[in-house]
Every structure is written in structure tokens, then in C-alpha cells.
Amino acid sequence: MNVNVPQLADTLFERTTNSSWVVVFKALITTHHLMMYGNERFIQYLASRNTLFNLNNFLDKGALQGYDMSTFIRRYSRYLNEKALSYRLVAVDFTKMKRGIDGVMRTMNTEKLVKTLPIIQNQLDALLDFQANPNELTNGVINAAFMLLFKDSIRLFAAYNEGVINLLEKYFDMKKNQCKDALDIYKKFLYRMTKLSEFLKVAEFLTCLFLLQAPSSLLEALEQHLASLEGKKTKELSADNRANTLSNAVSSLSNTGMSFSSSSSRMDEKEKQQALEEEQARLQALKNQHLKEISMQTPSTSPSTQSMGSVNNHTAGMDLFTNTTSPPSTNSMPNLTSDLFDLQPAFVPAVQCTPISTVSNAWGVGCSTCPPDSVLERLGMFFGESLMLFFFLHLLAHFAALWLWTVCYHPFIHLLCVCVSGGWVLIGIFLHL
């Protein structure tokens, strides 16, 4: 069934209004999967909607696990809402943007960077609030949602880390208000690194990532620089010490970013390989189904095999009456019931050949519909088709001759009748030839 993107999204939103946690949770997982791997128009449509998932008060009281699963549904729907809201604000998916030295976050200007990083922070906060422990991951539904969240966390924090590196490199050249916002962003970044490390401990069976904290001296340097811009009397570090501290912090964060980027690349390659294997499996299944349909439509034995079987059955019947056993034949016919013959449909001639019927006339001469090839055959056809007429004329002439012979005996009259009857026969033969 072919459906457009708005109809598909509306159908998923309609499923989330169900009272069963199973239906709602699966609809959320499907939505998240489409946001990650589907067409970008899907997340664009979600970002353009006036209302998103309204599941803050969802509670399934009818199921055995309804209370526990309802908690995860509320947290999961909040993250999907934040993901769609982030796309609405910046028109880009942070988990799919270009990363690296020439990536989007590393080349972003200061004003846009200060506005973009809080959006990433809000999305990351909603993701980390899922809070699933290893025992709860034994549930298949929770595990499926957690796997998607884990992949998003790796890519999202990689973009977040690159944005913070860009922020630190430009910090000492910012204005006072920008430095104040940047310092607040960096403090929140350190807090979220701690929460992310706890989140990765739950997923330690999936990957071996490590987070390198920036040196604490960097935070002191940032605070002293902001205090100096505000006119407060503080002991400011020298330019060399400040540059050295900043370099060490950027190096530590860069190593963390490389670790996350390589892990994301490995996951992408693994997903591509898995998708190719699934596609090959589907193609093989379709091929097997097609061959099965062909074998069902084709008779199991060919006509030649059937004729051989009938001959063998007839021979067996004869042996029953004669009580003689025949030795096995060494020059037996080859078995034609191979795959090559079974896959071919039975031959049915387009034109049915009918035997030529032979009509026998009163003279016992056969007449066929085929054209004659010799003078004798032409004579046979002539005698078979029109000799009766001349025979009656010949008899009529002889009767006339006999009558004249009895009435008036004259040899000339008898000879004349004979010549007339013979002339009729010669004329017929000449016309037929």
C-alpha cells in the first residue's frame, strides 16, 4: 500500500491515542525509526505540525506491565517531541549533520553557535532522561527503543562536542554577554558529560567509548576572563598559560569527539552491512517463492515420461498373463524428469493436426484432399469423381445400339453408338486432365 508522508505520520499519531501501551510504544518506535532512516520529508512534516505527541499523562491501567511501561512511553515521547522541535528551530537534524574540522558545528559563527548549542542541550537532556537500567533492557520493546536512543546519543554528543570546541576556541575573542552565555553553556556541557557517562555504562555491552574531561584549570581561566571583562579584580592568567590550558582542553575534547565519530562510523557501516544482508535475504526468498510457483504450475512429469510409463504399464500387464520375466534392459530410455524439463511447460501445438480422411467411392478408389502428383492419380480422381456420369451415358448408348440392332439390323448404326459412347469417355478424360 502506497501512502504519502502526511498520511503515514497522521496514522502513527492516531495509534498513539490507543489505550494499550503495546500499541503506543510500537508507534513511537516506528516514528523514531522513520526519523532516523526514512526520508527527510517525514521529520519535516513532524516539525511543521502544530501538535506533536501528547503523552505526558499517559497511563495504561489495564495491562500487567502498564504502569512501568507507561513511564518509559512518557519519557520516550518527550524526546521525540524535542527532536522534532530541534529540526523546526534550526532546520537540520543534529544526528545527520556533517562532522569534522570542516563540519557544520566547527565552522559556525559565534552568534549562531551560542543559539544552537542550547537546542542540542535540550534534546540531549530529553534523551538522557529515558533512564533504563540493564535489567529493564531484557524487555524487547524497551531494548528496541534504547538501541535507537543509543545511536542518537553517539551522533548527538559528537555534534555537541564539536560545537563546544568551536565555542572555546572563540571564547577569548567574544564580547562580555557572549562570554557569559558561553561560560554557562560550558558548565552545562560538563554536567551532561557526567550524565552521558552514566548512560554509556548501561550500554557498555554495545561499545567501548571513553570520555576525556577537560582540565579543571580551563574552567578557572574562563571564569577569570569573564570577571576581567566585568571589571572585577581577579588574578588573570598569562597569555601563555591561558593558551596552553586551552590547547590541552581542546585536545582532550577532540580525542573524545574522534572516539564518538569513529564509533558512529562503525555503527553506520554495520547498519549498511545489515541492510544489505536483509535485502539479499528478501531477494532470495522472492526467488524461491517464484520457483515454487513455477513448479506448482508445471506438471511433475513430461509427456515423454508419461508415454514411457504407459508403455511400461502395458508391458507389465502382458507379463501378468504370460508369466514370463524379462531381464532388465540395459539400453533404457534416459530419465527426462530433470529440473530442466520440469521447469518447462508442457508443449501444446498451436495448430491441431487432423488426419486426412480418405473417401472410398463405389469403385473402391480412394479420393483424398491432397493434389495428385501423377497421371495415374489424376485418372483415379477422375474415375472416382465423374466416371459415374459417363458410365451412364455409355450404357445409354449401348442400350440404344441394342434397341436399334433388334429393330433394324445394320452394322453401321451399332458402330455409331459405340463411337458416341467412347467419345463421351475420351472427352471427360481430356477435360479432367
N, C-alpha and C positions, 0 to 999 in steps of 0.2 A: 504494500500500500504506500503510495507516494503522498506525503503531506508536506506542506510548507513549514517554514521555521516558526512563524507566529502560532499556527495551529498546533504544532508539536509542543511549544512552550506552554500554551494555554492548557493543553491536555495534562501536562505534568503538574501545573499549578492546581488543576482540578483534582488530581489524585491526592494532593497534599491536604485536601479538605476532608479526606476519609477519616473515620474514627479509629481505624486499625493502625497500630504503629508499624506493622509489617509493610502495608501499602505505602504509608507516608515515607518511611525510611528508604525504601527502594526507589521511590520517585525522586528523593533528594540525591541519592547516589547516581541515578541516571542523569539528573540535571548537572551534577558536578562532572561526570564523565564527558558529557557533551560540551561543557565549558572548557575542558582541558583538551580534548581531542577532536571535537566537532568543528564545524565551520564557524568562523568568527562572527558571522551574522547572528548566531544564536546568542552569544553573550552581548552583542549589540542590542538585540531585541530586549533581553532582560534588563539592560541598563536604561533602556528607553521607557520601560513600564512605570506607571505611576505607583503601583503597589507591587511588593515582592512577597516573599514567604512570611505569612503572619502566623507564626507558630510559637510565639513567646509563652502562650498559656496552654499549649497542647498537653493533654494527659489522657492516656488510654487506661481506663479502669477495668476494662472487660477482660484483658489478657493476663496471663500469669506473670509475664515479664513487662507488663505495660508501664509500671512506674519507673523502673530502671531505664528502659529504652526511651521513654518519653523525655528524660533528661538529656540524653545524647541527641535526640531529634531537635530539641530547642537550641542546643549549642551548635549543632551542625547547620541548621537553617540560618543562624546568625552569621556564621562565617560565609555562607553562600550569598547572603544579602550584602555583606561587606565587600566581597569580591566583585559583585555586580556594581555596587556603588563606586568602587575604585575605578572601574572602567568608565563609569559615567563622568567622573571628575577629570580624569587625565586622558581618556580615550586610548588607553593602552593596557594590555594585560601584563603585569609585572613578572609573571612566571614565563612569559614568552618573549620578552624584550631582549635585544642584543646585549651581551655582556662582554667584558674585557676592557682593555685600556681604551679602546675607541668605542666602547659601548655607550648606551644612552645615559646611564647614571654618571659615568665618569666624565662625560663631555657636557653635562647640563650646566647652565649658568647658575649664579648664586641665588637669584630671586626665585627662579623656578624650583631650584633644589630645596630651598627652605620650605616651600609649599608642598612639594611632592613627598618628602620623607615622612611627615606626619600621617599621610594617607597610607603609606606602606606599614607604618607602625600600627595603625588601627586594624588593618587586615591581618597582620601577624598576631596581634592580641586576640582577635576572634579565633584564629586557627589554634593558638596555644591553649585556649580555654576549653578545647574538646576534652582534655584530661582523661585519657583512657589508660588504665593500668594493664600490665601484662596478662592478668587473669581474665580481664574482660575481652581481650583480643581473641580468646578462644571462640567467641560468638562470631559466626561467619559474616553477619551483616555489619557488626561494628568493625571487624577486621577489614572489610572491603572499603568502608568509609575512611578508616585510619590509613590505609595504603595510599589513597588519593590525597589525603591531607599531608602525609609524609612527603610525597613528591612535590606538592606545592610548597611545603616549608623549605625544602632544599633550594628551590629556584627563587622563592620569595626572599629568603635571607641572603642569597647571593647578590640579588639586586640591592637589597637594603645595605649590605656591607660595602658595596661599591659606591653607593651614594654617600655613606659616612666617610669613606676615604676621600672622596672629592670634597666633602664639606671640611674636613680637617686641613686639606692642602690649601684651601682658600680662607681659612678661619682668620689668620693674622692680617689679612687684607680687607676684611669686612668692616662695615660700619658698626656702631655701637648696638643698634637694635638688632641687626643681623647676627652679631656675635652672641647676643643674649639668647636669641632663638636657637642658634646653632649649639650653644652650650647645653641648653635644655634638651635638644634632640640627642646630643651625645650621651647625656646622663641616662636618658630613657633607653638608648641603644645598649648601654652596659647592663641595664636591668633585664632587657629582653634576651641578651646573650645568656644570662643565667637561667632564665626560663626555658630557652631553647635547648640548652644542655640537658636539662631535666627531661624535656620531651624526647631528645635523642636517646636517652638511656632506655626508654621504653622500646625504642626501635633499634636497639643495638644489634639485634639479630639480622637487621636488614643492611646495615652499612657500618663502617668504622670511620666516622667523621670525628674531627677534633677541632675545638675552638681555642684559639690563642687570644688571651686577653691582652689588651693594650696596657703598657706600663702605667702604673698609678701616677707617675710623675707627669704624664701628659695632662691629666685632669687638673692638676695643680697649675700647670703652665697656662691652660685655657682660662682658668678662673682668675689668675693674676693678670692676664692680658685684658680681660673684661673689666676688672677692677681699675686698672690703669686708665681705660677708656672712660670710666665713670668718674675719674678724678680722685679716687681713693689712694691713700698712701700704702702701698704694698711693696714688698721686695720682689722686683721683677727679675726673671732670669735673663742671662745674657743672650745675645743673638745666637752664639754658637751652641750653647746648651739647649736653647729652645729648638734650634734646627735639628740637633742630634736626637732630642726627645721625640720630635715629630717624625723624624725618619724611622726611628725604631717602632713607633706606633703604626705607621703606615705599612712597614714591612710585616709586622705581625698580622695586621688585618688583611694584607694582600695574601699571605700564606693561607689564612682561613678561607678567603674567597677562592683561591685556587683549589683548595680541598673540596669546597662545595661545588665549584664549577666542574671539576673532574668527576665527582660523584653524579652530578646531574647529567653529564655527557654519557657516563656508563649506563645510567638508567635509560637514557634515550636510545642508546644502541641496543640495550636489552629489550626494550619495548618494540623497537623496529624488528628485531630478530623474531620476537614472539609473534608479532603481527604477520610476518612472512610465513612462519610455520603454520599459523592458524589458517592463512589463506591457502597454502598448499594442501592442508588437510581438507578444507572445504572443496577445493577443486578435485581432489582425489575421490571424495565422497560423491560428488556430482558425476564424475566419470564412471564410477562403479554402478551408480544408480542407472545411468544411461545404458551401460552394457547389460544390466539386468533387465531393463525394459525391452531391449532388442532381443535378448534370449527368450523372453516370455512371448514375444510376438512371432518369433521364428519357430517352425516345427522342430522337434528334437531330432528327427531323422530325415535324411534327404530322400527324394523319390527313388534314387537308385538303390539305396539301402532297403527301402520298403519293398521294392520289387525282388531284391535278393531274399528278403525274409519270406516273401510269399512262395518263392521257388523252393526254399528250404523246407517250408511247411508242407508243400505238396510232396516233396521227396520223402519227408518223414511219414506222411500218410501212406505212400506206396510201400515203404518198408514195413509198416504195420501189417499189411496184407500179404507181403511176400516172405516175411520172416527172414530177411537177409540183412546182414550188417555190412555196410560199405566202409572201407578203410578211410581214414581222414585224408582229405585232399591236400596235397602239398602246394598245388597252384591255385590257392583260393583267391578270391577277389579281395582287393585291399579294402580296409575299413574306411569308409568315406565320412563317418560321423566324427569328424575332427572339428576343432574350433573354427577353422576357415570355412568349412561347409555349413556349420551350424549358424554362423553369423550371417550367411547369405540367405535371402528369402527364396522360397521355392519358385522355380521358373514356371511361369504360366504364359504360354504363347499368346501373342496379341490376336492372331488370326487363327481360328479353329479350322483345321483341315478336315474336309469331309471326303470320304471315298467316292470315286466316280462310279455312278450306277450304270450298269450295262443292261440295256433293254433288248430282250430277245423277241424277234418277231415270229411270225408263223412259220417262216422258212428256217428258223434256227440260227440265223445270222445275227451276231451281236452288233449293236449300234451304240457307240459312245459319244460323249460330247466333245472329245478331243478331235482336232482336224486330222484327216487321213494323210499319210505320208507316202503312199504308193498308189499305182493304178488299180491294183487288186483291192486295196481298202476302199478306194472310191467306188469300184464296182459293187463291193459288198454293201456300202451305204446306199448305193442306188437300188440294188435289189431289195434291201431291207426297207427302204422308204417309199419307192414309187413303182416297183415292179408289179405290184398287185393290179394297178390300173392297166398296164399294158398286157398283163396276163388275161384280164377280162376281155380286152379288145382282141387279143389273139384268139381266144376261144370263140368270141363272137364271129370272127372271120371264118374259123373252121366250121362253125355251125351253119354259116351262110353257104360255105362251099359244099357241105354235105347235103344241104337242102337243094342247092342247085344241081348236085350230082344225081339226086333222086328224081328231081323234076325233069331236068333236061340234061342228059349225059353229054358233056362236052369238055374235053381236057383243057382247053384254053381258059374256060371260066374257073375251073379249080385252081389252076396255076396263078390266075389273077388274084384270087382270095388269099392264097398262101403268100404271095408277094406283098399284098397290102398289110397282112398281119406282121410279117417280118419287117416291113418298113416302119411300122409303129415302134417296134422294139429298137431298131437302129436309131431312129430319131430321138427316142428317150435317152439312149446311151450317149449320143452326141451332145444333147443339151445338158446332161448332168456333168459330163466331163468339161 
